[in-house]
Amino acid sequence: MQLNGDRIAIAFSLRCSAGVCEGTNFTVANAKTGEKIADYDDGSVSGIFACYTASPERFTFLAVDDDNKLNRIEAAAH
């Protein structure tokens, strides 16, 4: 979960079985009212959800590549 201004982004696991979860859905909501603003489901982004930025709206993920280097991946709404 990440808070930015009056918006909150929350990551939800889509499928969990025997302690292993797969797939992620992200919801952005108004942090004061709880009203849902948008849902994001992007199976093409992998890594650890690291940051949510409200303006311009985007998610930042951290992932390790094949050379064991840390990469920052940004995903925005289309």
Legacy VTK file of the C-alpha trace (Angstrom):
# vtk DataFile Version 3.0
C-alpha trace
ASCII
DATASET POLYDATA
POINTS 78 float
0.000 0.000 0.000
1.265 3.511 -0.860
-0.183 6.908 0.001
0.367 9.968 -2.190
-1.540 13.158 -1.452
-5.208 12.251 -1.134
-4.832 8.987 -3.077
-3.935 5.526 -1.878
-2.761 2.612 -4.040
-3.272 -0.921 -2.761
-1.928 -4.154 -4.264
-4.097 -7.289 -4.072
-3.045 -10.862 -4.882
-5.430 -12.487 -7.353
-4.893 -16.178 -6.634
-3.460 -17.765 -3.503
-3.071 -21.446 -2.741
-0.891 -23.236 -0.176
0.820 -19.990 0.813
1.790 -19.061 -2.762
0.098 -16.101 -4.476
0.054 -15.289 -8.197
-1.143 -12.258 -10.133
-1.696 -8.773 -8.816
-4.450 -6.209 -9.106
-3.927 -2.586 -8.048
-6.676 -0.276 -6.838
-6.348 3.488 -6.498
-8.825 5.129 -4.126
-9.464 8.454 -2.465
-7.624 8.139 0.865
-10.129 10.367 2.676
-13.415 8.905 1.424
-12.424 5.397 0.321
-14.067 5.964 -3.069
-12.467 3.826 -5.788
-10.818 5.884 -8.546
-9.400 3.121 -10.770
-8.373 -0.530 -10.964
-5.220 -1.685 -12.739
-4.427 -5.254 -13.745
-1.186 -5.484 -15.668
0.185 -8.992 -15.937
3.154 -7.739 -17.946
4.789 -5.992 -14.972
6.631 -8.171 -12.511
8.646 -7.281 -9.469
7.970 -5.689 -6.117
5.506 -2.789 -5.922
7.746 0.032 -4.698
6.038 3.377 -5.251
2.807 5.027 -6.367
2.901 8.551 -7.823
-0.354 10.484 -8.230
0.695 13.132 -10.751
1.271 11.936 -13.359
-0.308 8.709 -12.150
2.115 5.786 -12.349
3.420 2.771 -10.448
7.100 1.971 -9.926
8.308 -1.604 -9.484
11.714 -3.010 -8.529
12.881 -6.147 -10.301
16.109 -8.110 -10.647
17.235 -8.896 -14.210
19.104 -11.961 -15.481
22.446 -10.314 -14.585
21.259 -9.826 -10.976
21.026 -6.057 -11.447
18.191 -4.084 -9.854
15.873 -2.445 -12.371
13.236 0.215 -11.858
10.147 -0.298 -14.034
7.455 2.368 -14.379
3.926 1.535 -15.478
1.259 4.101 -16.342
-2.373 3.907 -17.365
-2.998 3.644 -21.117
LINES 1 79
78 0 1 2 3 4 5 6 7 8 9 10 11 12 13 14 15 16 17 18 19 20 21 22 23 24 25 26 27 28 29 30 31 32 33 34 35 36 37 38 39 40 41 42 43 44 45 46 47 48 49 50 51 52 53 54 55 56 57 58 59 60 61 62 63 64 65 66 67 68 69 70 71 72 73 74 75 76 77
